[in-house]
Amino acid sequence: MRILAALLVATLVAACGGGPDSDALKKDVVARVGEAMPEGLVSIQDIHRRGSQNDVKAPAGETRRVIYFDADLKLAKDYDFGAWDSPGVAGLVSGFGTGPRGLSGITTGGNKAGDVIRAHGSAIYKKEGDKWSPVAPQGYRAVAAPEVGSGGPRPTPEKLIEAMKKSIETAPPETSALAREVIAEELESAHAAIRARLARASEGYAIAAGPLNGQYLRFIQAFPAARARTVALITPGGEENLRMLRDGRVVLAMSQSDAALDALEGKGSFAQDGAYPSLRAVGALYPEAVHVLVRNDSPIKSFSELRGKRVAIGVPGAASRTTAIAVLAAHDIGLKDLGKAAELPLGDALVALRQKEVDAVIQVIGFPADSVRDAAAAVPLRLVPLEERVVRAMAAKSPAYFELTLPKGTYASQATNVRTVATSAILAVGPDMTDLEVAAITRVVYGRGADLVARGSAQGAQLSAANARRGLAVPQHTAAARAIEEMAKP
């Protein structure tokens, strides 16, 4: 037992002692965060090294070490990490090499000066002779967020029923038969609505989310206990979600704003479905930027150089694929102009890029995208900017698109801002939900103070009632609009 204990201690010491020392680690982390965040915004209070291990993803012939640490940083001034056009959570995620659950203290609606953000971070170093050189922040994999609970104030149906009964009983005798018919119809409609709502409250509000481990799914699952219980369904993507909403299989659906506009008008991928005039949105949630990814050693420098190349564009049923095709067309590149249009889900596309089976990947996704960071930790990747004329033209042509810059530091080794176009992720609603239900869901979604990042969604920090109409190309539900206006009142 003594020998075994000694071996165990020796192993632990070796595991904790590999790689650079604490001073070198702190210097590198401070530099990374400084590059990603506005000057003077944060100060790192403490960094504690928590051990290390060999990097199992290291390229053949390289010795790499993953270093784990905890860090506290203090805000020098008020700051909204959810702002769409400035460094935010993306900078912290890349700077600290952490995942959404590795950050705590970020609240929807903005943080105050003096707030402390805590991070459980990681960094990769490779050995070069006797020295350790930083490679990139450690990638991370999605973690399932907690389920959403239920609760809320108790209604007083008995009083409402009694009041309605008195109103009917005290109606003047001369009340017309037509008026009584109207009352009967309204009561019948209310009874049906009550039964439907009770069923939804009992079974949960079905929301068409997206692929397993995808951003849509984690976003919905990250909401804390609320007045309405939700059931997030795994689906192929945004276009299929809108068809499920139209067919009545769900009452809410996640999608891209540009896909929702096509569904509303019965155009593009929805030409055979016809127009969907009753489609409404609770609101815009967060920006989904067009990412054009190549290997860092690729000769491709501009978007126009994708002509004749093998490009992964996404899978049918995913709104990202349709947007990728639109971006190619805006650059005067059709699918026939590509060497190959690979229809692959993002995870498989990134593997194919790493193995040089494709030359580029186009994906519309919220940033920072954990799958992109995870892939870049194994093989350095680079973002290719869109042409300025295309970005302006797309934003001018459709209300679903807007110009956006991926700030430097969004991803590891991204030293410059990258010009692109974005659409909004939206929560769409069908006609089956009552105004009261829509208002309740709206208050849950846009309520201030929740730390959605710590609950598994990096995009949760970008949620803001102030941006609820940004990039929203379909009509907003009137009940949602009223609820947001009420929430904005002091």
N, C-alpha and C positions, 0 to 999 in steps of 0.2 A: 504493500500500500504506500509506503514511503517513496519507493521508486516511482510508482504511478503518479503520486502527488507532485514529485519533483519534475517529472516529465510534463505534467499539465501546467505547472507554473512556468516552466521554460518555454512552452508553446505559447502561452498567453503573453509573456514578455516579448517574445519574438514577433508576435502578431501586432502588438502595440508599438513596437519600436521601429518597424520598417518605414522607409520613406523619409521625407524631410522632417526637420524638427519643428517645434511649435512656432518659433519666431519666423521661420521661412514661410510656414503655412499662413500665419496671420498677415504677413506682408503681401502675399499673393492674393488672399481673399479681399483685403482692403483695396488693392489695386483693381480687382475685377469689379467689385461693387462700385468703386469710384468711377469706372468707365461706363457703367450701366445706368447710374442714377444722377440726377441733377446735382451740381456742385453745391456743397453746404447743406444738403437736405438731411443726410443721416450721418451719425457717428457711431462706429462700432465700439461698444462698451467692453465686451468680453468675447474671447474665443477660447474654447477649451477643446483640445485634441482628445478624441474618444476612441482611438485605435485605428487599425488599418488591416487590410488583407490584400492578397494578390489579385490583380485584375484578370479574371478568367476570360475576358474578351480581348486581351492584348494580342496584337498581331504577332505572327510567328517570329521568333528571334528577339522580341522586345521584352524587357522586364518592366512591368508596370505595377503600381501600388495604388490602391484606393484608400484615401485618408478620410476618416469620419470626424466631424467636429460639431460642437454646438456654438451658436453665436447669438449675442443680443445687440440690437442696434436701436438707437434712440433718434426720434424725429426732432429736428431743430425747428420745424414750422409745420403748420397745417398742410396736409397733402392728401389728395384723392388718388389712391393707387388704381382706381377704376377708370381714370381718364383714358379715352380712346386714342388720343393723339400725342401722348407723352409717355416717357418711361414709367412703368408701374410694376405690377407683379412680375412681368416678364423679366425685368432687370434683376429683381431679387432671386427669381428662380434660377436664372443663368449664373448670376454672381455667386450664389451660395451652392449651386449644384444640388438643388433639392427638388422635391415634388410638392404638390399642393398641401399634402398632409404634413409636410415638414416645416410649414410656415404657420405661425399663429399670431394673432393680434391685429390682423388686417380686417377692417370692418367696412361693410357696404355703406355708402354715403360719405366716406372720408374719414381720415384719422386726424388727431389733434397733435400739436406740438407737445413733446414730452412723452408721447406714447412709445412703448417699447415693443418692437417686433422681435420675435424669437424664431430662430431657424435651426433645424437639424440638417446640416449640410455635408457635402462630400466633394472631394476633388481627386483627380487622377494625376499621378506623376510617373514619368518614365526615367529609368536610370541611364545616364550617359557618362560612362567612365565611373568616377567617384561621386558624381553629382546627380541630383534629382531635379528634373525640369518639369514644370506644370504642362499638362496636355490639354485638359478640358474639364469642366465640371462633370461630375458623374451623372450619367443618365438615370432615369427612374422609370418605373413601370406603374401603371395605373393601379390604384387601390380602391376596392369597392367602398363606396360611401355608405353611411348608415341609412336604414330605411326611414321613411317619413312617418311620423306618428299622427295622432288625431287628437282632437280636443276643441274647446271653445265655449263660449257662453251658452247657457241653456235658454232655449226659446220659451215663450209663454203662449202656446197654442190655445189653451183653454180660454184665455181672455179674448183672443182674436175671434174665436168661434162664437163666444157669447155676444161680442159686439156685433158681429155680422148677423147673428140670429135676431137680435133686437132691431137692427136696421130693417130687416125683412118684415118682422112682425108689426113694426110701427109704420110701415109704408101706408100712405093714404089708400082708402078703398078704391079711389078712382084711378089708381096706378094701372096703366094700360097693359094689355096682354103682351104687347111688344116689349115693354120694359121688363116684365117678369121673365120673358124669354131671354132677354139679354142677361139678367141676373143668373138664370139657370145655366146659360152657356159659360159665363165667367166662373161660376162655382165649379162646374164640371172641368173646365180647363185647369183651374187651380188645384183640384183634387188630383188630376192626372200629373201635374207638375210636381206636386208633393210626393206622390208615389215614386216618380222617376228620381227625384232628388234623394229620397230616403234610400233607394236602391243604390245610387251612386255613392252616397255617404257610407253605406254598409260595405259595399264591395270595393270602393275606391274609385277615384277618377282616373280612367285609363288614358295615359298619355303615350302617343307614339314617339319614342325617343330616337334610338339609332343603334348602331352596331355595338356589340359587347366591348366594353372598355373604351368606348368612344366618348367624346366630350359631351354630346347631348345627354347621354345616359347618366354620366356622372354629375352633370349640372342639375338635372331633375332630382337625383337621389341625395344631393347635398343639402337640400332645404331641411331645416330643423322641424320639429313637431309643429304642425299647423292646424288650422281649423278644418281643413279638408285633406283627407288621406288620398295620396296619389299612388298609382301603380304604373311605373315606367316599363314600357314594353320594348323589347329588343327587335329592331327592324333593319332592313337594308340601308335606309337613309331617308333624306328629306322628301324626295318625290313620292316614294311609297307611303310616307307618313301622311301626306296630303290626300292621297287616294283613300287611305284608311279613314281619315276624318270625313271625307265626302260620303263614304259608304256607311257611316255611322258605327264603324267598329271601334272608334275611340271618340272622346269628346274634346281632346286637346292634342296638339301635334307640334313637335319641333321641326323647323325647316329653315332654309335660307330665304331671305326676302325676295330674291330674284325668281326662285322657283315658285314661291307663292303668287307672285305677279303673273307668271305664265299660267298657273292653275286658275286664277281668277278670270283671266281673259281667254282661257282655252287655247293657248298658243304653245309653240315649242314642243316639249315632251308631252304636253297635255292636249295637243290638237285633236286627238281622237276622243278624248274625254268630254270635250266641249267646255263651255264657260262654267265657272263655279261662282255665281254672283253673290251667294250668301256667305262666302268665306270672309272671316274677320280675324283680326289679330288682337291679342292682349297687349302686345307691344314688342319693340325691339329689345334684345337682351344684351348682346355683345357683338363686337365686330368679328367677321370671319374673312381673313385676308387671303388673297391668292398667293400661295407659296410656289415658287419655281425653284426646284432643288437640283443641284448637280454635285458630283464629287468635287472636292477642292482641287484635285489634279486635272480636272476636265478642261479642255481648251475652250469650251463654250463660255463666252463672256456676255453675250447679249441675247435677248429673246429671239431675234430673227435667225440666230444660228441654230435654232431647233429644227429648222427645215431639213428634211432628209434624215433626222435622228430618230432613235427609238425612245418614245415618250410614254410614260405611264399616265393615263388620264382618269382613272377611276372606273368604277363598276356601274352597269346599268341600274337605275333605281336610286342612285345617289345623286343629289343635286350638284355635288362638287364636279361630277363628270360633265354635266351640261354647261356649267360655268367655265370649266377648262376648255371645252370646245369653243365657247363664245370668245374667250380670251385669245385663243389661237386664231380664230376668224378675224378678230379685230386687228391682229398683226398680219393679216392677209395670208394665213397659213391654214389650209384645210387638212382634214384627216388624211386625204390622199397624198398630201405633200410630205407627210411624215414617213420615215423609213419603216416605222411600226407604231401603231396606236395600241399600247398594251392596256387591257381592261383588267386592272388589278386593284384590290383593296389596298389602303395605304401601307399597312404592315408588310404585305408581300411586295409592294412596289419599292419600299425602302430596302428590303433585302435584295431585290433584283438590282437596285442601284449600287449597293455595296459590292455585289458580285459581278458588276459590269455587264449585266444582261439587258439593262436599259441605260440610256444616256441622261435622262432627266425625268423628274416626277413633278406633275402639276397637281396641287391639292388646295382646296379651299377649306380653311380650318382656323379656329381661334388660336391666338398666340398668347403665351408660348405653347407650342404643341409638344406634349411629352414624347410622342412617338418620334418626332423629328430630333429632339434632344437625345433620346436614347440611341438613335441610329448614328448621330454625329459623335457620340462618345466612342463608338467603335471605329468609324471611318470619317474623317473630316468632310463636312459638307459645306456648300456655299449657296447663297441665295442669289438668283439672277433677277435684276430689276426689270419691270415692264417699261416699255417705251413711253415717254411722257405724253406724246400725242395720243396714244391709245388710252392711257389712264384718263385724260381729259375728255376724250370722245365718249368713252363708256359712261363716265359720270354725267355727262351732258345728255346722253341719249336716254338713260333710264333712271328713275328715282330710286331704284334698288341698289345702285352702285354709288360709291363715293371714293374720292382719293384718300389714300392712307399711306403713311410711312411706317415701316417696321423700324423702331428706333435701334440704334447700335446697342449691342449688348443683349438684344432679345434672345439671341442664341450665342453659344460659346464661339469665340473667335470672330464674331460679327463686328468688325471694327468700324463700319460705316452704316449710315441710314440706308434703307432699301425702299425704293419707290414701288408701290403696287396699287391695286384696286381692291376694294372690299365690299362685301354685302353684310347685312345684319342677320344674325341668328334671331329668329322670332318664335314666339309661342302663338300658334294659330288656334282658333276656336270655331267650332261648328255651331249650328242653330239649336242644338239640343239643350244647351246650358241656359239657365235663366239669367236674367240681369243680376240678381242677387248672388248667384254662384260665380259669375264672371267677376263681379266686384270683389268678392271674397278672395278669389284666386289672385286677382291683381294686387290686393293688399299684402298677400303672402309673398308674392314674387318681388315686389318693389319695396317691401318694408325695410327700414334702415336697421343697421346694427348687427346683422348676422355675419359671422365669420365663415363664409362659404368656402374660402380657400382651405382652411384647416379641416373642413369636412370633405375635401376631395376634389373641388373644382377650381382650377386656377382662373377660369373665365368668370367665376362668381364675383371676383373683385371688380369686374368691369360693368356690373349691373347697376344701373342708375335710372331713376325716374326721369331725370333730366334728358336722358338719351332715348327715352321710350319711343320716340317717333323718328329717330335718326335712321335713315335708310329704309324706313318702313314704306313699302310700295303698295300695300293693300289697306283698305279702310280699317281704322281702329274701332273696336267694339265700343259703342257709346258708353256702356257701363264701365268699361276699363278706363276710358278717357275721363269720366267723371270721378272715378276713384283716385286716379293719379292727381287730378286737380285738387281734390280734397286733401290728399297727402302732402301736397306742396304748400298748403296754408300753414302759417305759423301757429 
